[in-house]
């Protein structure tokens, strides 16, 4: 294992929380430098930057060393996948909030704006990301039902440190462990979710893991996770939605299926009431 810890960590001030920005990488030399530059060139300076490398052989380590004076800490060693690397990174950090930036993503100016919202250390704050591959902003405010349908983008979330005192990524899910963690957090009455209406990062998902692969284990468990953690009416809506979409797709009525999908996402519900009725067991 190669470990490099530096003394020039950014010190938290009383007026603004410290954020730990974490990038995990494996053979990401083509995009890593751009990600690093987006962090070190931002206006917000009350942060520390940590990189966890999975023993890359494509020049990524040389790029990390090039910028190591800007890093709080970096390590390079084999891991069991992206979420194992993230679990390793959190204990190396000391920020009040944890933010994960992919090696092929980069921060926008909205990151500094979003940080101004970070006040309650038991609140998970999340904002938008821009997805160039579909040329759209993803994805606004999430209700319990919307989260049961699809995930909040990883690059849009600031996790409060106390979450990591209770939870970690479940390595059972190699592709969507962040989604499973978000479901657990939303179901936890001690954790609040607050939407920040800004775009935080550019999410280049065309070469990433989640968009190109299916987490069959998570998909198998998803309904049970929703049933155990969310109100019954949300679970029933998801079951009905899946039945309708599957049936319409089999009948080749894809446009109708998409219309129903977006209609169901517009169902309004009171966020605080949803949280108060969620089963924590």
Secondary structure, 3 states (H helix, E strand, C coil): CEEEECCCCCCCCCCCCCEEEEEEECCCHHHHHHHHHHHHCCCCCCEEEEEEECCCCCCHHHHHHHCHHHCCEEEECCCCCHHHHHHHHHCCCCCCEEEECCCCCEECCHHHHHHCCCCCCCEEEEEEEEECCCCEEECCCCCHHHHHHCCCCHHHEEEEHHHHHHCCCCCCCCCCHHHHHHHHHHHCCCCEEEEEEEEEEECCCCCCCHHHCCCHHHHHHHHHHHHHHCCHHHHHHHHHHHHHHHHHHHCCCHHHHHHHHHHHHCCCCCHHHHHHHCCCC
